[in-house]
Amino acid sequence: MPSLFRRKPADLVEDSVTTVTTDEESAARPRGYTPSKKELGQVTPKRPVAGRRPTAPAKPLTKEEARAQRRAARAETAAEFRREGGPRDRGPERLLARNVVDSRRTIGTWFFGGALIVLFGSNQAMPPIVRLLSNVLWGALALGVLIDSILISRKIKRLVRERFPKSTEKLGSLYFYAIMRSITFRRMRAPAPRVNIGDKV
């Protein structure tokens, strides 16, 4: 009792205010609340900066360097496409179709070269015999590509049914894929051929 009377009235008012404020804050917080280090009066130590290498600002590229970098990126992308192909080349059935085409010589590889000869030979300024031979050549190329495409399609159909009986790949799509590859020059095919001419598929 004597200590109570010795305290000033202002101290009593401060204690009561502090108690009420703390109780209100604790009541407003959820049950699983965890106080932060700042509320507990703790300071997070900073990482030592001694021994760190200062980060040098990135040097802007010159026009020649930027052009060389873009050229290298395009070359890398082209090389990757040459090796792996694109999304349309995915799947074991597509690989089988490519191997069927790449393991044989196809008339289609001469189709565009022959078409160029026919284009020049069928000019009205050419003699009639040249125009006649151009038309004969065009018909022979078209017939050869047709027969070659039928043979390739039949072989693909037989191999797919033997090796992938549960395949959901559409055969018509495989035929078109293989025929388009067969009329492309071997060195320009992507993905690159994995089998040699004459290899057994």
Summary of the structure (lengths in Angstrom):
residues: 201
radius of gyration: 40.0
end to end distance: 106.5
largest distance: 136.5
contacts: 430
relative contact order: 0.11
helix: 63%
strand: 0%
